[in-house]
Amino acid sequence: MKPWILPALLGLALAGCQVIEPRYPAGERERVEVIERGMERPSEPERAERPDTTGRVARRVAFPAEEYAALEKRGSAVISGRLLLGGRPMANRPISAAPVTTYSAEAAEQALAGRAVEPADPRARAYTHTTRTDGNGDFRLAGLPAGEFYVSGSGQDPSTGETRVVIRQVSLGNGQSRSVELSR
């Protein structure tokens, strides 16, 4: 398995293609995948007929517009914490907090199983909050609404060299501050 698949999976699944950048061979510049807003998604039969050239698992759960419409996008809650892999802090790594929905639950399940899913619907981005860890692996996500979130991060385990994904589910009340350790 390529080392960039798990971080790409996590970013795509939980933050609509904007959290975790893929890794490229030495000498190549990093590229960021952009999904245009308003891009139409193919219907289920068309998706099933298309050959899979991405190596990603097709989503079985369609984007639940009504479920997301009932969620707030911003609020006054805060999640802070630290990303540790193999007992070591992970510096400059992406962190995301995505609301727990049927859509994000499927993606989280696939990520933890080590499978990359197809890119998230761009509408999910408005509900996903992102940041990066500092030099000590610490992070802070502010402006979150009350609710249930998947907080995720990934990095290369210093003891094994393998990419690890860490996801924790966190409940937030209005104005609440929570601390979470993302460690593996």
Phi and psi in degrees as GROMACS dihedral restraints (atoms count N, CA, C in turn):
[ dihedral_restraints ]
;  ai    aj    ak    al  type     phi  dphi    fc
    3     4     5     6     1   -69.3    20    10
    4     5     6     7     1   141.3    20    10
    6     7     8     9     1   -65.6    20    10
    7     8     9    10     1   -19.6    20    10
    9    10    11    12     1   -89.2    20    10
   10    11    12    13     1    -7.9    20    10
   12    13    14    15     1   -64.7    20    10
   13    14    15    16     1   -47.4    20    10
   15    16    17    18     1   -64.1    20    10
   16    17    18    19     1   -45.7    20    10
   18    19    20    21     1   -63.3    20    10
   19    20    21    22     1   -39.4    20    10
   21    22    23    24     1   -63.8    20    10
   22    23    24    25     1   -41.5    20    10
   24    25    26    27     1   -58.3    20    10
   25    26    27    28     1   -50.1    20    10
   27    28    29    30     1   -60.8    20    10
   28    29    30    31     1   -47.1    20    10
   30    31    32    33     1   -63.2    20    10
   31    32    33    34     1   -44.8    20    10
   33    34    35    36     1   -64.9    20    10
   34    35    36    37     1   -43.0    20    10
   36    37    38    39     1   -70.1    20    10
   37    38    39    40     1   -42.2    20    10
   39    40    41    42     1  -102.6    20    10
   40    41    42    43     1   -12.5    20    10
   42    43    44    45     1  -136.6    20    10
   43    44    45    46     1    22.5    20    10
   45    46    47    48     1    59.1    20    10
   46    47    48    49     1    45.4    20    10
   48    49    50    51     1    72.2    20    10
   49    50    51    52     1    18.9    20    10
   51    52    53    54     1  -124.8    20    10
   52    53    54    55     1     3.5    20    10
   54    55    56    57     1   -95.6    20    10
   55    56    57    58     1   -54.1    20    10
   57    58    59    60     1  -111.8    20    10
   58    59    60    61     1   122.9    20    10
   60    61    62    63     1   -83.0    20    10
   61    62    63    64     1   146.0    20    10
   63    64    65    66     1   -72.0    20    10
   64    65    66    67     1   159.3    20    10
   66    67    68    69     1   -96.5    20    10
   67    68    69    70     1   145.6    20    10
   69    70    71    72     1  -124.9    20    10
   70    71    72    73     1   156.9    20    10
   72    73    74    75     1   -56.3    20    10
   73    74    75    76     1   156.4    20    10
   75    76    77    78     1   -52.6    20    10
   76    77    78    79     1   136.5    20    10
   78    79    80    81     1    95.1    20    10
   79    80    81    82     1   -22.2    20    10
   81    82    83    84     1   -87.4    20    10
   82    83    84    85     1   148.4    20    10
   84    85    86    87     1   -80.2    20    10
   85    86    87    88     1   150.3    20    10
   87    88    89    90     1   -69.7    20    10
   88    89    90    91     1   143.8    20    10
   90    91    92    93     1  -120.1    20    10
   91    92    93    94     1   151.8    20    10
   93    94    95    96     1  -116.2    20    10
   94    95    96    97     1   127.5    20    10
   96    97    98    99     1   -78.2    20    10
   97    98    99   100     1   130.4    20    10
   99   100   101   102     1  -116.7    20    10
  100   101   102   103     1   131.7    20    10
  102   103   104   105     1  -109.7    20    10
  103   104   105   106     1   124.3    20    10
  105   106   107   108     1   -69.6    20    10
  106   107   108   109     1   135.7    20    10
  108   109   110   111     1   -67.1    20    10
  109   110   111   112     1   143.1    20    10
  111   112   113   114     1    84.1    20    10
  112   113   114   115     1    -0.4    20    10
  114   115   116   117     1   -67.7    20    10
  115   116   117   118     1   127.7    20    10
  117   118   119   120     1   -74.3    20    10
  118   119   120   121     1   140.0    20    10
  120   121   122   123     1   -94.1    20    10
  121   122   123   124     1   139.4    20    10
  123   124   125   126     1   -64.1    20    10
  124   125   126   127     1   153.0    20    10
  126   127   128   129     1   -69.5    20    10
  127   128   129   130     1   164.8    20    10
  129   130   131   132     1   -54.4    20    10
  130   131   132   133     1   -47.8    20    10
  132   133   134   135     1   -61.5    20    10
  133   134   135   136     1   -39.1    20    10
  135   136   137   138     1   -65.2    20    10
  136   137   138   139     1   -39.8    20    10
  138   139   140   141     1   -64.3    20    10
  139   140   141   142     1   -39.5    20    10
  141   142   143   144     1   -66.9    20    10
  142   143   144   145     1   -31.0    20    10
  144   145   146   147     1   -82.2    20    10
  145   146   147   148     1   -23.7    20    10
  147   148   149   150     1   -68.2    20    10
  148   149   150   151     1   135.9    20    10
  150   151   152   153     1   -71.0    20    10
  151   152   153   154     1   144.5    20    10
  153   154   155   156     1   -84.9    20    10
  154   155   156   157     1   106.4    20    10
  156   157   158   159     1  -104.7    20    10
  157   158   159   160     1    -3.0    20    10
  159   160   161   162     1   -92.5    20    10
  160   161   162   163     1   -18.3    20    10
  162   163   164   165     1    75.8    20    10
  163   164   165   166     1    14.3    20    10
  165   166   167   168     1  -104.7    20    10
  166   167   168   169     1   152.5    20    10
  168   169   170   171     1   -78.4    20    10
  169   170   171   172     1   133.4    20    10
  171   172   173   174     1   -69.3    20    10
  172   173   174   175     1   142.1    20    10
  174   175   176   177     1   -72.8    20    10
  175   176   177   178     1   137.8    20    10
  177   178   179   180     1   -95.9    20    10
  178   179   180   181     1   -22.2    20    10
  180   181   182   183     1   -97.9    20    10
  181   182   183   184     1   120.2    20    10
  183   184   185   186     1   -72.3    20    10
  184   185   186   187     1   153.5    20    10
  186   187   188   189     1   -59.4    20    10
  187   188   189   190     1   119.6    20    10
  189   190   191   192     1   -87.1    20    10
  190   191   192   193     1    85.4    20    10
  192   193   194   195     1   -55.0    20    10
  193   194   195   196     1   -41.1    20    10
  195   196   197   198     1   -66.1    20    10
  196   197   198   199     1   -39.6    20    10
  198   199   200   201     1   -63.6    20    10
  199   200   201   202     1   -42.6    20    10
  201   202   203   204     1   -71.2    20    10
  202   203   204   205     1   -35.8    20    10
  204   205   206   207     1   -61.4    20    10
  205   206   207   208     1   -27.2    20    10
  207   208   209   210     1   -79.5    20    10
  208   209   210   211     1    -8.8    20    10
  210   211   212   213     1   -92.7    20    10
  211   212   213   214     1   149.3    20    10
  213   214   215   216     1   -81.9    20    10
  214   215   216   217     1   150.0    20    10
  216   217   218   219     1   -93.8    20    10
  217   218   219   220     1   -31.2    20    10
  219   220   221   222     1  -133.2    20    10
  220   221   222   223     1   159.5    20    10
  222   223   224   225     1  -166.7    20    10
  223   224   225   226     1  -158.6    20    10
  225   226   227   228     1  -118.7    20    10
  226   227   228   229     1    11.2    20    10
  228   229   230   231     1   -86.1    20    10
  229   230   231   232     1   160.3    20    10
  231   232   233   234     1  -136.6    20    10
  232   233   234   235     1   137.1    20    10
  234   235   236   237     1  -119.3    20    10
  235   236   237   238     1   127.1    20    10
  237   238   239   240     1  -128.1    20    10
  238   239   240   241     1   162.9    20    10
  240   241   242   243     1   171.3    20    10
  241   242   243   244     1  -158.0    20    10
  243   244   245   246     1  -144.6    20    10
  244   245   246   247     1   142.7    20    10
  246   247   248   249     1  -104.5    20    10
  247   248   249   250     1   117.6    20    10
  249   250   251   252     1  -127.2    20    10
  250   251   252   253     1   132.0    20    10
  252   253   254   255     1  -128.0    20    10
  253   254   255   256     1   127.7    20    10
  255   256   257   258     1    61.5    20    10
  256   257   258   259     1    27.3    20    10
  258   259   260   261     1    81.6    20    10
  259   260   261   262     1     1.0    20    10
  261   262   263   264     1  -111.5    20    10
  262   263   264   265     1   140.8    20    10
  264   265   266   267     1   -68.6    20    10
  265   266   267   268     1   142.7    20    10
  267   268   269   270     1  -102.5    20    10
  268   269   270   271     1   112.5    20    10
  270   271   272   273     1   -87.3    20    10
  271   272   273   274     1   146.4    20    10
  273   274   275   276     1    53.1    20    10
  274   275   276   277     1    44.6    20    10
  276   277   278   279     1  -110.8    20    10
  277   278   279   280     1   144.4    20    10
  279   280   281   282     1   -71.0    20    10
  280   281   282   283     1   143.1    20    10
  282   283   284   285     1  -129.3    20    10
  283   284   285   286     1   138.7    20    10
  285   286   287   288     1  -134.5    20    10
  286   287   288   289     1   153.0    20    10
  288   289   290   291     1  -127.7    20    10
  289   290   291   292     1   113.5    20    10
  291   292   293   294     1  -115.6    20    10
  292   293   294   295     1   139.6    20    10
  294   295   296   297     1   -62.4    20    10
  295   296   297   298     1   145.2    20    10
  297   298   299   300     1   -75.5    20    10
  298   299   300   301     1   114.6    20    10
  300   301   302   303     1  -137.4    20    10
  301   302   303   304     1   173.9    20    10
  303   304   305   306     1   -62.0    20    10
  304   305   306   307     1   -34.3    20    10
  306   307   308   309     1   -69.0    20    10
  307   308   309   310     1   -49.0    20    10
  309   310   311   312     1   -73.7    20    10
  310   311   312   313     1   -27.8    20    10
  312   313   314   315     1   -64.7    20    10
  313   314   315   316     1   -40.8    20    10
  315   316   317   318     1   -62.3    20    10
  316   317   318   319     1   -45.4    20    10
  318   319   320   321     1   -64.0    20    10
  319   320   321   322     1   -41.9    20    10
  321   322   323   324     1   -63.4    20    10
  322   323   324   325     1   -41.5    20    10
  324   325   326   327     1   -60.9    20    10
  325   326   327   328     1   -44.3    20    10
  327   328   329   330     1   -65.5    20    10
  328   329   330   331     1   -41.0    20    10
  330   331   332   333     1   -62.0    20    10
  331   332   333   334     1   -44.1    20    10
  333   334   335   336     1   -69.1    20    10
  334   335   336   337     1   -23.2    20    10
  336   337   338   339     1   -85.8    20    10
  337   338   339   340     1    -1.9    20    10
  339   340   341   342     1    83.1    20    10
  340   341   342   343     1    19.7    20    10
  342   343   344   345     1  -111.7    20    10
  343   344   345   346     1   137.5    20    10
  345   346   347   348     1   -84.9    20    10
  346   347   348   349     1   133.4    20    10
  348   349   350   351     1  -101.9    20    10
  349   350   351   352     1   161.7    20    10
  351   352   353   354     1   -62.2    20    10
  352   353   354   355     1   159.8    20    10
  354   355   356   357     1   -54.0    20    10
  355   356   357   358     1   145.0    20    10
  357   358   359   360     1   -69.7    20    10
  358   359   360   361     1   154.7    20    10
  360   361   362   363     1   -60.8    20    10
  361   362   363   364     1   134.1    20    10
  363   364   365   366     1   -58.3    20    10
  364   365   366   367     1   -23.9    20    10
  366   367   368   369     1   -65.4    20    10
  367   368   369   370     1   -21.5    20    10
  369   370   371   372     1   -68.5    20    10
  370   371   372   373     1   -24.9    20    10
  372   373   374   375     1   -58.1    20    10
  373   374   375   376     1   -36.2    20    10
  375   376   377   378     1   -65.0    20    10
  376   377   378   379     1   -16.4    20    10
  378   379   380   381     1  -108.4    20    10
  379   380   381   382     1    -4.2    20    10
  381   382   383   384     1  -103.6    20    10
  382   383   384   385     1   131.0    20    10
  384   385   386   387     1  -106.8    20    10
  385   386   387   388     1   136.0    20    10
  387   388   389   390     1  -133.3    20    10
  388   389   390   391     1   155.9    20    10
  390   391   392   393     1  -158.8    20    10
  391   392   393   394     1  -174.7    20    10
  393   394   395   396     1  -130.3    20    10
  394   395   396   397     1   153.4    20    10
  396   397   398   399     1   -74.6    20    10
  397   398   399   400     1   154.8    20    10
  399   400   401   402     1   -87.4    20    10
  400   401   402   403     1  -169.5    20    10
  402   403   404   405     1   -62.9    20    10
  403   404   405   406     1   -20.2    20    10
  405   406   407   408     1  -100.0    20    10
  406   407   408   409     1     6.1    20    10
  408   409   410   411     1    82.6    20    10
  409   410   411   412     1     5.7    20    10
  411   412   413   414     1   -83.7    20    10
  412   413   414   415     1   150.0    20    10
  414   415   416   417     1  -144.6    20    10
  415   416   417   418     1   162.8    20    10
  417   418   419   420     1  -148.7    20    10
  418   419   420   421     1   125.3    20    10
  420   421   422   423     1  -116.0    20    10
  421   422   423   424     1   114.3    20    10
  423   424   425   426     1  -112.4    20    10
  424   425   426   427     1   165.9    20    10
  426   427   428   429     1    79.0    20    10
  427   428   429   430     1    23.1    20    10
  429   430   431   432     1   -85.5    20    10
  430   431   432   433     1   144.3    20    10
  432   433   434   435     1   -79.4    20    10
  433   434   435   436     1   167.9    20    10
  435   436   437   438     1   -67.1    20    10
  436   437   438   439     1   147.5    20    10
  438   439   440   441     1   146.9    20    10
  439   440   441   442     1  -170.5    20    10
  441   442   443   444     1  -100.5    20    10
  442   443   444   445     1   135.0    20    10
  444   445   446   447     1  -133.6    20    10
  445   446   447   448     1   147.4    20    10
  447   448   449   450     1   -93.9    20    10
  448   449   450   451     1   118.0    20    10
  450   451   452   453     1  -102.6    20    10
  451   452   453   454     1   127.2    20    10
  453   454   455   456     1  -137.9    20    10
  454   455   456   457     1   153.0    20    10
  456   457   458   459     1  -156.7    20    10
  457   458   459   460     1   166.4    20    10
  459   460   461   462     1  -153.7    20    10
  460   461   462   463     1   164.2    20    10
  462   463   464   465     1   179.9    20    10
  463   464   465   466     1   177.7    20    10
  465   466   467   468     1   -87.6    20    10
  466   467   468   469     1   121.7    20    10
  468   469   470   471     1   -65.7    20    10
  469   470   471   472     1   119.1    20    10
  471   472   473   474     1   -64.1    20    10
  472   473   474   475     1   -25.4    20    10
  474   475   476   477     1   -83.9    20    10
  475   476   477   478     1   -28.6    20    10
  477   478   479   480     1  -113.6    20    10
  478   479   480   481     1   -20.3    20    10
  480   481   482   483     1    80.8    20    10
  481   482   483   484     1    -2.5    20    10
  483   484   485   486     1   -87.0    20    10
  484   485   486   487     1   148.7    20    10
  486   487   488   489     1   -77.0    20    10
  487   488   489   490     1   131.8    20    10
  489   490   491   492     1  -119.9    20    10
  490   491   492   493     1   140.9    20    10
  492   493   494   495     1  -111.1    20    10
  493   494   495   496     1   135.4    20    10
  495   496   497   498     1  -125.0    20    10
  496   497   498   499     1   127.9    20    10
  498   499   500   501     1  -131.0    20    10
  499   500   501   502     1   130.8    20    10
  501   502   503   504     1  -125.9    20    10
  502   503   504   505     1   142.7    20    10
  504   505   506   507     1   -95.9    20    10
  505   506   507   508     1   131.0    20    10
  507   508   509   510     1  -130.0    20    10
  508   509   510   511     1   135.6    20    10
  510   511   512   513     1  -101.0    20    10
  511   512   513   514     1   135.7    20    10
  513   514   515   516     1  -127.8    20    10
  514   515   516   517     1   138.4    20    10
  516   517   518   519     1   -99.9    20    10
  517   518   519   520     1   169.8    20    10
  519   520   521   522     1   -56.8    20    10
  520   521   522   523     1   125.8    20    10
  522   523   524   525     1    72.3    20    10
  523   524   525   526     1     3.7    20    10
  525   526   527   528     1   -77.7    20    10
  526   527   528   529     1   146.7    20    10
  528   529   530   531     1  -113.4    20    10
  529   530   531   532     1   129.2    20    10
  531   532   533   534     1  -126.1    20    10
  532   533   534   535     1   146.1    20    10
  534   535   536   537     1  -112.1    20    10
  535   536   537   538     1   137.2    20    10
  537   538   539   540     1  -138.6    20    10
  538   539   540   541     1   136.2    20    10
  540   541   542   543     1  -102.0    20    10
  541   542   543   544     1   121.2    20    10
  543   544   545   546     1   -96.2    20    10
  544   545   546   547     1   100.5    20    10
  546   547   548   549     1  -139.5    20    10
  547   548   549   550     1   152.5    20    10
